Amino acid sequence: MSYAKKVVPVLVAVALAIGLAACGSSGDSSTSSTASSGGEGKAGAVPTIVIRNGEPVGGIKELEYDAGDTIRFKVESDVADEVHFHGYDVMEDVAAGGSVSFDVPAEIEGIFEVELEGRKEQIAEIQVNP
């Protein structure tokens, strides 16, 4: 078999894979405001809320998702506390200097607060659209 006959199928497979990946990224289920607010974007980046001195760096993070999506975000904190995702009633303890990740099906529509429970400090607002 000639070199060209070996290489052409590989190139076709690579082109198909790139094309499928491009098509798949346009079907991102997060809204454009999610990506612009640091939400999960087309590259799959998970939004991170950074806590410094017990407060969210840059203020309360606003994240937006559509019902049926998966709500994903991470909290990196320099203080120990419980991170409480209200409405969904999901709680995770974060150690000082540690991080916790949330991965929750967006099944309840509305606007929900995420806070450092012990400090009563709101760190994020999650909006789930119909």
DSSP file (Angstrom, degrees, kcal/mol; ACC not computed):
  #  RESIDUE AA STRUCTURE BP1 BP2  ACC     N-H-->O    O-->H-N    N-H-->O    O-->H-N    TCO  KAPPA ALPHA  PHI   PSI    X-CA   Y-CA   Z-CA
    1    1 A M              0   0    0      0, 0.0     5,-0.0     0, 0.0     2,-0.0   0.000 360.0 360.0 360.0 137.3    0.0    0.0    0.0
    2    2 A S     >  -     0   0    0      1,-0.1     4,-1.2     4,-0.0     5,-0.1  -0.264 360.0-112.9 -74.8 161.6    1.4    3.4   -0.9
    3    3 A Y  H  > S+     0   0    0      1,-0.2     4,-2.2     2,-0.2     3,-0.5   0.895 116.9  53.8 -58.8 -42.5    2.2    6.1    1.6
    4    4 A A  H  > S+     0   0    0      1,-0.2     4,-2.4     2,-0.2    -1,-0.2   0.876 105.2  53.5 -62.3 -39.0   -0.7    8.3    0.3
    5    5 A K  H  4 S+     0   0    0      1,-0.2    -1,-0.2     2,-0.2    -2,-0.2   0.774 112.0  46.0 -69.2 -24.3   -3.2    5.5    0.7
    6    6 A K  H  X S+     0   0    0     -4,-1.2     4,-0.7    -3,-0.5    -2,-0.2   0.857 116.6  42.8 -81.7 -38.1   -2.1    5.2    4.4
    7    7 A V  H  X S+     0   0    0     -4,-2.2     4,-2.5     1,-0.2     3,-0.3   0.871 102.2  65.0 -80.0 -38.9   -2.1    8.9    5.2
    8    8 A V  H  X S+     0   0    0     -4,-2.4     4,-2.4     1,-0.2     5,-0.2   0.904 101.1  49.0 -57.5 -47.2   -5.4   10.0    3.5
    9    9 A P  H  > S+     0   0    0      0, 0.0     4,-2.2     0, 0.0    -1,-0.2   0.882 111.6  50.9 -60.9 -35.0   -7.7    7.9    5.8
   10   10 A V  H  X S+     0   0    0     -4,-0.7     4,-2.4    -3,-0.3    -2,-0.2   0.923 110.4  48.5 -66.1 -43.9   -5.9    9.3    8.8
   11   11 A L  H  X S+     0   0    0     -4,-2.5     4,-2.5     1,-0.2    -1,-0.2   0.891 110.9  50.8 -64.0 -39.0   -6.3   12.9    7.6
   12   12 A V  H  X S+     0   0    0     -4,-2.4     4,-2.5    -5,-0.2    -1,-0.2   0.921 110.3  49.6 -63.4 -43.6  -10.0   12.3    6.9
   13   13 A A  H  X S+     0   0    0     -4,-2.2     4,-2.3     2,-0.2    -2,-0.2   0.903 111.7  48.4 -62.5 -41.6  -10.5   10.9   10.4
   14   14 A V  H  X S+     0   0    0     -4,-2.4     4,-2.4     2,-0.2    -2,-0.2   0.921 111.3  50.0 -64.8 -43.9   -8.7   13.9   12.0
   15   15 A A  H  X S+     0   0    0     -4,-2.5     4,-2.4     1,-0.2    -2,-0.2   0.905 111.2  49.1 -62.4 -41.2  -10.8   16.3    9.9
   16   16 A L  H  X S+     0   0    0     -4,-2.5     4,-2.8     2,-0.2     5,-0.2   0.916 110.4  50.6 -63.2 -42.9  -14.0   14.5   11.0
   17   17 A A  H  X S+     0   0    0     -4,-2.3     4,-2.2     2,-0.2    -2,-0.2   0.907 111.8  47.3 -62.3 -42.0  -13.0   14.6   14.6
   18   18 A I  H  X S+     0   0    0     -4,-2.4     4,-2.3     2,-0.2    -1,-0.2   0.919 112.9  49.4 -65.7 -42.6  -12.2   18.3   14.5
   19   19 A G  H  X S+     0   0    0     -4,-2.4     4,-2.1     1,-0.2    -2,-0.2   0.905 111.9  47.6 -63.3 -42.4  -15.5   19.0   12.7
   20   20 A L  H  X S+     0   0    0     -4,-2.8     4,-2.5     2,-0.2    -1,-0.2   0.892 110.8  51.8 -66.3 -39.1  -17.5   17.0   15.2
   21   21 A A  H  X S+     0   0    0     -4,-2.2     4,-1.9    -5,-0.2    -2,-0.2   0.906 109.9  49.6 -63.7 -40.6  -15.8   18.8   18.1
   22   22 A A  H  X S+     0   0    0     -4,-2.3     4,-1.0     1,-0.2    -2,-0.2   0.900 112.0  47.9 -64.9 -40.2  -16.6   22.2   16.6
   23   23 A C  H  < S+     0   0    0     -4,-2.1     4,-0.5     1,-0.2     3,-0.4   0.896 110.8  52.0 -66.3 -39.7  -20.2   21.2   16.2
   24   24 A G  H >< S+     0   0    0     -4,-2.5     3,-1.0     1,-0.2    -1,-0.2   0.852 104.1  55.8 -66.4 -35.0  -20.4   19.9   19.7
   25   25 A S  H >< S+     0   0    0     -4,-1.9     3,-1.2     1,-0.3    -1,-0.2   0.790  99.1  60.7 -71.7 -24.8  -19.1   23.0   21.2
   26   26 A S  T 3< S+     0   0    0     -4,-1.0    -1,-0.3    -3,-0.4    -2,-0.2   0.676  96.0  63.7 -74.0 -14.1  -21.8   25.1   19.6
   27   27 A G  T <  S+     0   0    0     -3,-1.0    -1,-0.3    -4,-0.5    -2,-0.2   0.144  71.2 149.7 -93.0  20.2  -24.3   23.1   21.6
   28   28 A D    <   -     0   0    0     -3,-1.2    14,-0.1     1,-0.2    -3,-0.1  -0.311  41.4-147.9 -55.7 130.2  -23.0   24.3   24.9
   29   29 A S        +     0   0    0      2,-0.1    37,-0.3    39,-0.0     2,-0.2   0.586  68.8  92.1 -84.2  -9.5  -25.9   24.4   27.3
   30   30 A S  S    S-     0   0    0     10,-0.2    35,-0.2    35,-0.1     2,-0.1  -0.530  81.1-112.3 -81.8 155.4  -24.8   27.3   29.3
   31   31 A T    >>  -     0   0    0     33,-0.6     4,-1.6    -2,-0.2     3,-0.7  -0.359  25.1-107.7 -83.5 165.9  -26.0   30.8   28.3
   32   32 A S  H 3> S+     0   0    0      1,-0.3     4,-2.2     2,-0.2     5,-0.2   0.848 120.0  56.5 -64.2 -32.6  -23.8   33.5   26.9
   33   33 A S  H 3> S+     0   0    0      1,-0.2     4,-1.4     2,-0.2    -1,-0.3   0.795 102.1  57.7 -70.2 -24.6  -24.0   35.4   30.1
   34   34 A T  H <4>S+     0   0    0     -3,-0.7     5,-4.6     2,-0.2     3,-0.3   0.955 108.3  45.0 -65.2 -48.6  -22.7   32.4   32.0
   35   35 A A  H ><5S+     0   0    0     -4,-1.6     3,-1.1     1,-0.2    -2,-0.2   0.897 114.3  48.9 -62.8 -39.7  -19.6   32.4   29.8
   36   36 A S  H 3<5S+     0   0    0     -4,-2.2    -1,-0.2     1,-0.3    -2,-0.2   0.745 110.4  51.3 -74.2 -20.8  -19.2   36.1   30.2
   37   37 A S  T 3<5S-     0   0    0     -4,-1.4    -1,-0.3    -3,-0.3    -2,-0.2   0.314 131.1 -90.6 -96.4  10.3  -19.6   36.0   34.0
   38   38 A G  T < 5S+     0   0    0     -3,-1.1    -3,-0.2    -4,-0.2    10,-0.2   0.615  82.2 142.4  94.2  12.7  -17.0   33.2   34.3
   39   39 A G      < -     0   0    0     -5,-4.6     2,-0.6    -6,-0.2    -1,-0.1  -0.042  68.8 -55.9 -75.7-175.1  -19.5   30.4   34.0
   40   40 A E  S    S-     0   0    0     32,-0.2    -1,-0.2     4,-0.1    -5,-0.2  -0.516  70.4-167.9 -67.6 113.6  -18.8   27.2   32.2
   41   41 A G    >   -     0   0    0      4,-0.7     3,-2.0    -2,-0.6   -11,-0.1  -0.184  39.6 -80.2 -95.9-172.1  -17.8   28.3   28.7
   42   42 A K  T 3  S+     0   0    0      1,-0.3   -15,-0.1     2,-0.1    -2,-0.1   0.779 128.1  57.7 -62.1 -28.1  -17.3   26.6   25.4
   43   43 A A  T 3  S-     0   0    0      2,-0.1    -1,-0.3     1,-0.0    -3,-0.0   0.525 118.0-112.2 -81.2  -4.2  -13.8   25.4   26.5
   44   44 A G    <   +     0   0    0     -3,-2.0     2,-0.2     1,-0.3    -2,-0.1   0.626  57.2 164.3  86.2  13.3  -15.4   23.6   29.5
   45   45 A A        -     0   0    0     -6,-0.1    -4,-0.7     1,-0.1    -1,-0.3  -0.449  32.8-136.6 -67.0 134.1  -13.9   25.9   32.1
   46   46 A V        -     0   0    0     -6,-0.2    27,-0.1    -2,-0.2    -7,-0.1  -0.804  24.6-113.2 -91.9 128.8  -15.6   25.6   35.4
   47   47 A P        -     0   0    0      0, 0.0    27,-2.5     0, 0.0     2,-0.5  -0.354  31.1-153.1 -63.0 139.7  -16.2   29.0   37.1
   48   48 A T  E     -a   74   0A   0     25,-0.2     2,-0.6   -10,-0.2    27,-0.2  -0.965   7.2-154.4-120.0 128.8  -14.2   29.4   40.3
   49   49 A I  E     -a   75   0A   0     25,-3.3    27,-2.6    -2,-0.5     2,-0.5  -0.905  15.6-154.0-100.3 118.6  -15.2   31.6   43.2
   50   50 A V  E     -a   76   0A   0     -2,-0.6     7,-3.1     7,-0.3     2,-0.5  -0.825   3.5-157.4 -98.9 127.6  -12.1   32.8   45.1
   51   51 A I  E     +aB  77  56A   0     25,-3.5    27,-1.1    -2,-0.5     2,-0.4  -0.911  13.5 177.0-106.6 124.3  -12.6   33.6   48.8
   52   52 A R  E >  S- B   0  55A   0      3,-2.8     3,-1.3    -2,-0.5    25,-0.0  -0.994  73.1  -7.8-129.4 126.6  -10.0   35.9   50.3
   53   53 A N  T 3  S-     0   0    0     -2,-0.4    -1,-0.1     1,-0.2    24,-0.0   0.838 130.7 -56.9  56.9  34.8  -10.3   37.1   54.0
   54   54 A G  T 3  S+     0   0    0      1,-0.2    -1,-0.2    -3,-0.0    62,-0.1   0.583 120.0  96.6  78.6  10.5  -13.8   35.5   54.1
   55   55 A E  E <  S-B   52   0A   0     -3,-1.3    -3,-2.8    68,-0.0     2,-0.3  -0.957  81.1-100.4-132.4 150.7  -15.2   37.5   51.1
   56   56 A P  E >   -B   51   0A   0      0, 0.0     3,-2.0     0, 0.0     2,-0.3  -0.533  38.9-120.5 -72.1 127.4  -15.5   36.7   47.4
   57   57 A V  T 3  S+     0   0    0     -7,-3.1    -7,-0.3    -2,-0.3    -6,-0.0  -0.499  99.7  14.1 -66.2 127.8  -12.8   38.3   45.3
   58   58 A G  T 3  S-     0   0    0     -2,-0.3    -1,-0.3     3,-0.0     2,-0.1   0.517 124.3 -86.3  83.6   5.5  -14.5   40.7   42.8
   59   59 A G  S <  S-     0   0    0     -3,-2.0     2,-0.3     2,-0.1    -4,-0.0  -0.350  83.0 -11.3  91.6-173.7  -17.8   40.6   44.6
   60   60 A I  S    S-     0   0    0     -2,-0.1     2,-0.4     1,-0.1    64,-0.3  -0.456  71.4-129.7 -66.3 124.5  -20.7   38.2   44.4
   61   61 A K  E     -d  124   0B   0     62,-2.3    64,-2.9    -2,-0.3     2,-0.6  -0.633  16.0-150.3 -79.6 127.6  -20.3   35.9   41.3
   62   62 A E  E     +d  125   0B   0     -2,-0.4     2,-0.4    62,-0.2    64,-0.2  -0.896  18.9 179.0-102.5 119.9  -23.4   35.7   39.1
   63   63 A L  E     -d  126   0B   0     62,-2.8    64,-2.8    -2,-0.6     2,-0.4  -0.945   8.8-162.0-122.9 142.2  -23.7   32.4   37.3
   64   64 A E  E     +d  127   0B   0     -2,-0.4   -33,-0.6    62,-0.2     2,-0.3  -0.980  12.8 167.8-131.2 135.7  -26.5   31.5   34.9
   65   65 A Y  E     -d  128   0B   0     62,-3.0    64,-2.9    -2,-0.4     2,-0.3  -0.900  30.1-118.2-137.5 163.5  -27.7   28.0   33.7
   66   66 A D  E >   -d  129   0B   0    -37,-0.3     3,-2.5    -2,-0.3    40,-0.2  -0.823  43.2 -92.0-102.8 147.1  -30.6   26.5   31.8
   67   67 A A  T 3  S+     0   0    0     62,-3.1    40,-0.2    -2,-0.3     3,-0.1  -0.310 116.7  32.9 -54.1 136.8  -32.9   23.9   33.4
   68   68 A G  T 3  S+     0   0    0     38,-2.7    -1,-0.3     1,-0.4    39,-0.1   0.128  97.5 107.7  97.0 -19.5  -31.5   20.5   32.4
   69   69 A D  S <  S-     0   0    0     -3,-2.5    37,-2.9    37,-0.2     2,-0.5  -0.130  76.9-107.3 -73.3-179.8  -27.9   21.7   32.5
   70   70 A T  E     - C   0 105A   0     35,-0.2     2,-0.7    -3,-0.1    -4,-0.1  -0.974  24.8-135.7-111.1 126.8  -25.5   20.7   35.2
   71   71 A I  E     + C   0 104A   0     33,-3.7    33,-2.6    -2,-0.5     2,-0.4  -0.726  32.9 175.9 -82.1 115.1  -24.6   23.5   37.6
   72   72 A R  E     + C   0 103A   0     -2,-0.7     2,-0.3    31,-0.2   -32,-0.2  -0.984  10.4 140.1-125.7 130.8  -20.8   23.3   38.1
   73   73 A F  E     - C   0 102A   0     29,-1.6    29,-3.1    -2,-0.4     2,-0.4  -0.974  31.9-140.6-160.0 162.3  -18.7   25.7   40.1
   74   74 A K  E     -aC  48 101A   0    -27,-2.5   -25,-3.3    -2,-0.3     2,-0.5  -0.938   5.9-152.5-126.9 146.4  -15.7   25.6   42.4
   75   75 A V  E     -aC  49 100A   0     25,-2.9    25,-2.0    -2,-0.4     2,-0.5  -0.985   7.0-171.0-122.1 123.0  -14.9   27.5   45.6
   76   76 A E  E     -aC  50  99A   0    -27,-2.6   -25,-3.5    -2,-0.5     2,-0.4  -0.964  18.7-176.0-110.4 125.0  -11.3   28.2   46.6
   77   77 A S  E     -aC  51  98A   0     21,-2.5    20,-2.0    -2,-0.5    21,-0.5  -0.938  38.2-160.1-131.6 144.0  -11.1   29.7   50.1
   78   78 A D  S    S+     0   0    0    -27,-1.1     2,-0.3    -2,-0.4    18,-0.2   0.390  86.9  58.6 -94.8   1.7   -8.5   31.0   52.5
   79   79 A V  S    S-     0   0    0     16,-0.2     2,-0.3    17,-0.1    19,-0.1  -0.954  86.7-116.4-128.2 150.3  -10.9   30.5   55.4
   80   80 A A        +     0   0    0     -2,-0.3     2,-0.3    16,-0.1    15,-0.2  -0.678  56.1 123.0 -83.3 136.9  -12.7   27.3   56.7
   81   81 A D  E     -E   94   0B   0     13,-2.0    13,-3.0    -2,-0.3     2,-0.5  -0.967  61.9 -86.8-172.0 177.1  -16.5   27.4   56.4
   82   82 A E  E     -E   93   0B   0     -2,-0.3    35,-3.0    11,-0.2     2,-0.6  -0.910  33.1-145.8-101.2 128.6  -19.4   25.5   55.0
   83   83 A V  E     -EF  92 116B   0      9,-3.4     9,-2.2    -2,-0.5     2,-0.5  -0.857  18.9-165.0 -94.1 121.4  -20.4   26.5   51.5
   84   84 A H  E     -EF  91 115B   0     31,-2.8    31,-2.2    -2,-0.6     2,-1.0  -0.939  15.7-158.6-116.6 120.9  -24.2   26.3   51.2
   85   85 A F  E  >> -EF  90 114B   0      5,-3.4     5,-1.6    -2,-0.5     4,-0.8  -0.826  27.6-147.2 -95.5  95.5  -26.0   26.3   47.8
   86   86 A H  T  45S+     0   0    0     27,-2.4     2,-1.3    -2,-1.0     4,-0.0  -0.150  74.4  27.3 -65.0 158.4  -29.5   27.5   49.0
   87   87 A G  T  45S+     0   0    0      1,-0.2    -1,-0.2    25,-0.1    -2,-0.0  -0.255 124.9  50.7  83.5 -48.7  -32.6   26.3   47.2
   88   88 A Y  T  45S-     0   0    0     -2,-1.3    -2,-0.2    -3,-0.5    -1,-0.2   0.568 101.8-141.5 -90.1 -12.9  -30.8   23.1   46.2
   89   89 A D  T  <5 +     0   0    0     -4,-0.8     2,-0.5     1,-0.2    -3,-0.2   0.883  44.8 151.8  51.6  48.0  -29.8   22.6   49.8
   90   90 A V  E   < -E   85   0B   0     -5,-1.6    -5,-3.4     2,-0.0     2,-0.4  -0.928  20.9-175.0-108.5 130.3  -26.3   21.3   49.0
   91   91 A M  E     +E   84   0B   0     -2,-0.5     2,-0.4    -7,-0.2    -7,-0.2  -0.970   9.8 179.3-129.7 141.3  -23.6   22.0   51.5
   92   92 A E  E     -E   83   0B   0     -9,-2.2    -9,-3.4    -2,-0.4     2,-0.4  -0.998  25.5-129.2-138.8 135.5  -19.8   21.3   51.4
   93   93 A D  E     -E   82   0B   0     -2,-0.4     2,-0.4   -11,-0.2   -11,-0.2  -0.690  22.6-161.7 -82.0 135.2  -17.2   22.0   54.0
   94   94 A V  E     -E   81   0B   0    -13,-3.0   -13,-2.0    -2,-0.4     2,-0.2  -0.972   9.3-139.7-118.1 133.8  -14.2   23.9   52.7
   95   95 A A    >   -     0   0    0     -2,-0.4     3,-2.5   -15,-0.2   -18,-0.3  -0.521  37.4 -86.8 -84.8 156.1  -10.9   24.0   54.6
   96   96 A A  T 3  S+     0   0    0      1,-0.3   -18,-0.2    -2,-0.2   -17,-0.1  -0.471 121.6  14.1 -60.9 127.9   -8.7   27.1   54.9
   97   97 A G  T 3  S+     0   0    0    -20,-2.0    -1,-0.3     1,-0.3   -19,-0.2   0.529 115.6 103.2  81.1   6.2   -6.5   27.0   51.9
   98   98 A G  E <   -C   77   0A   0     -3,-2.5   -21,-2.5   -21,-0.5     2,-0.3  -0.381  57.5-138.9-110.2-172.5   -8.7   24.3   50.3
   99   99 A S  E     -C   76   0A   0    -23,-0.2     2,-0.3    -2,-0.1   -23,-0.2  -0.983   5.8-161.1-147.3 157.1  -11.3   24.1   47.6
  100  100 A V  E     -C   75   0A   0    -25,-2.0   -25,-2.9    -2,-0.3     2,-0.4  -0.977  11.9-145.3-136.8 150.7  -14.7   22.3   47.0
  101  101 A S  E     -C   74   0A   0     -2,-0.3     2,-0.4   -27,-0.2   -27,-0.2  -0.921   3.8-152.4-119.7 144.8  -16.5   21.6   43.8
  102  102 A F  E     +C   73   0A   0    -29,-3.1   -29,-1.6    -2,-0.4     2,-0.3  -0.942  15.6 172.7-115.7 137.6  -20.2   21.5   43.1
  103  103 A D  E     +C   72   0A   0     -2,-0.4   -31,-0.2   -31,-0.2    -2,-0.0  -0.782  20.2 159.0-145.5  90.7  -21.8   19.4   40.3
  104  104 A V  E     -C   71   0A   0    -33,-2.6   -33,-3.7    -2,-0.3     2,-0.2  -0.955  43.6-114.5-127.2 132.1  -25.6   19.6   40.6
  105  105 A P  E     -C   70   0A   0      0, 0.0     2,-1.7     0, 0.0     3,-0.3  -0.461  31.5-124.0 -63.5 133.2  -28.3   18.9   38.0
  106  106 A A        +     0   0    0    -37,-2.9   -38,-2.7   -40,-0.2   -37,-0.2  -0.601  60.9 138.1 -80.9  86.2  -30.2   22.1   37.3
  107  107 A E        +     0   0    0     -2,-1.7     2,-0.5   -40,-0.2    -1,-0.2   0.568  52.2  65.2-107.6 -14.2  -33.7   20.8   38.2
  108  108 A I  S    S-     0   0    0     -3,-0.3     2,-0.2     2,-0.1    -1,-0.1  -0.957  74.0-143.5-117.0 122.2  -35.2   23.8   40.1
  109  109 A E        +     0   0    0     -2,-0.5     2,-0.3    18,-0.1    20,-0.2  -0.560  54.6  62.9 -83.3 147.1  -35.7   27.1   38.2
  110  110 A G  E    S- G   0 128B   0     18,-2.1    18,-3.2    -2,-0.2     2,-0.5  -0.902  85.5 -56.4 140.1-166.5  -35.1   30.4   40.0
  111  111 A I  E     - G   0 127B   0     -2,-0.3     2,-0.3    16,-0.2    16,-0.2  -0.964  51.4-173.8-118.0 129.3  -32.4   32.5   41.6
  112  112 A F  E     - G   0 126B   0     14,-3.1    14,-3.2    -2,-0.5     2,-0.3  -0.932  17.6-130.4-130.8 147.0  -30.4   31.0   44.4
  113  113 A E  E     - G   0 125B   0     -2,-0.3   -27,-2.4    12,-0.2     2,-0.5  -0.713   9.4-160.1 -95.4 142.8  -27.8   32.2   46.8
  114  114 A V  E     +FG  85 124B   0     10,-2.5     9,-3.2    -2,-0.3    10,-1.8  -0.992  27.0 168.9-116.7 129.7  -24.5   30.5   47.6
  115  115 A E  E     -FG  84 122B   0    -31,-2.2   -31,-2.8    -2,-0.5     2,-1.1  -0.955  49.2-108.8-141.2 158.7  -23.0   31.6   50.9
  116  116 A L  E  >> -FG  83 121B   0      5,-2.9     5,-1.6    -2,-0.3     4,-1.3  -0.805  42.6-154.3 -79.9 105.8  -20.3   30.9   53.4
  117  117 A E  T  45S+     0   0    0    -35,-3.0     3,-0.5    -2,-1.1    -1,-0.2   0.879  83.9  47.7 -59.0 -48.5  -22.8   29.7   56.0
  118  118 A G  T  45S+     0   0    0    -36,-0.3    -1,-0.2     1,-0.2   -37,-0.1   0.839 120.0  39.1 -64.2 -33.2  -20.9   30.4   59.2
  119  119 A R  T  45S-     0   0    0     -3,-0.4    -1,-0.2   -37,-0.2    -2,-0.2   0.547 100.4-132.3 -92.1  -9.6  -20.0   33.9   58.1
  120  120 A K  T  <5 +     0   0    0     -4,-1.3     2,-0.6    -3,-0.5    -3,-0.2   0.881  55.5 150.6  56.4  39.0  -23.4   34.6   56.5
  121  121 A E  E   < - G   0 116B   0     -5,-1.6    -5,-2.9   -67,-0.0     2,-0.3  -0.907  43.8-139.0-108.6 114.2  -21.4   35.9   53.5
  122  122 A Q  E     + G   0 115B   0     -2,-0.6    -7,-0.3    -7,-0.2     3,-0.1  -0.544  27.0 170.5 -70.9 132.9  -23.1   35.6   50.1
  123  123 A I  E     +     0   0B   0     -9,-3.2   -62,-2.3     1,-0.3     2,-0.3   0.584  59.0  12.9-117.8 -19.6  -20.5   34.5   47.5
  124  124 A A  E     -dG  61 114B   0    -10,-1.8   -10,-2.5   -64,-0.3     2,-0.4  -0.993  51.7-145.3-155.4 158.7  -22.5   33.7   44.4
  125  125 A E  E     -dG  62 113B   0    -64,-2.9   -62,-2.8    -2,-0.3     2,-0.5  -0.993  19.7-160.6-126.6 122.1  -26.0   34.0   42.8
  126  126 A I  E     -dG  63 112B   0    -14,-3.2   -14,-3.1    -2,-0.4     2,-0.5  -0.903   3.1-165.7-106.5 124.4  -27.1   31.1   40.6
  127  127 A Q  E     -dG  64 111B   0    -64,-2.8   -62,-3.0    -2,-0.5     2,-0.6  -0.947   1.7-166.4-110.8 127.3  -29.9   31.7   38.1
  128  128 A V  E     -dG  65 110B   0    -18,-3.2   -18,-2.1    -2,-0.5   -62,-0.2  -0.955  12.4-156.7-113.8 115.5  -31.6   28.7   36.5
  129  129 A N  E      d   66   0B   0    -64,-2.9   -62,-3.1    -2,-0.6    -2,-0.0  -0.541 360.0 360.0 -90.0 153.4  -33.7   29.6   33.5
  130  130 A P              0   0    0      0, 0.0   -64,-0.1     0, 0.0    -1,-0.1   0.513 360.0 360.0 -61.5 360.0  -36.6   27.5   32.1
